[in-house]
Amino acid sequence: LNVYVFNYWVDKHPGGPDKIKQFADVNQTFYLTFPSWHSMDRWNKNAPKFPFVGRLGDTTTFKNLPEELRREDIAQAFGADPQTAAATRSVMVCGSPYEVASIHDTNSGPRVLAGFDMFTEYNQTSSSTLLREQRRSIWMYIAMHAPDQLRQRVAHALSQILVVSPGAIGDSSYTESFLSYYDIFVRHAFGNYLDILREVTYHPLMAEMLTYINGESTGYAWTRRSIFQKADENYAREIMQL
């Protein structure tokens, strides 16, 4: 089941907004049933105007929501500070599972230069080398001083099995991407290997590392572009070798 934003159809439905809002207001459900007496052409014509949120049951982040849903009330539901959101007309939410806010005191902060720099495609005030050194120094501090030493050591061992090399990643200076990948092993250090493989498989860094990003099946390529090609089996081969 797919999840869509139906704001457009609430405003534009020929029968009025109540025809769409009744599902939530009257039936207390967010499942919309397509009427059997309507032609599917009606859906096909209007579907591109319904922003796609994801599949039912998927986990997403605030920044990946359609623009219509990136609102203050929804940001607060994701854990943003309402006072900050109101004062700046913007929101800040954690980008990784179980990530927590920074500690704001004189004893906390980065141990190398560029620790507070904003790095985007439009703004980079420090070199990529400094940004990578920042990531390395924080990892080393946690590895040596964290109270859960066994978990940290198991996570490091797993990261040496399911490897992502910065040299194979185009945006290798983006710290957040590497943190979210390494956190998979921290979270599942004492868990199930299948859960690790599932998260690693869906992570964009691994998709870029082992070349299946934007991959296409043989059937898809033939149906859409009349091209016969084999699916990228690089990642599958590596998993079988492991």
Secondary structure, 3 states (H helix, E strand, C coil): CEEECCHHHHHHCCCCCHHHHHHHHCCCCCCCCCCCCCCHHHHHHHHHHCCEEEECCCCCCHHHCCHHHCCHHHHHHCCCCHHHHHHHCCCCCCCCCCCCCCCCCCCCCCCCCCCCCCCCCCCCCCCHHHHHHHHHHHHHHHHHHCCCHHHHHHHHHHHCCCCCCHHHCCCCCCHHHHHHHHHHHHHCCCCCHHHHHHHHHHCHHHHHHCCCCCCCCHHHHHHHHCCCCCCCCHHHHHHHHC
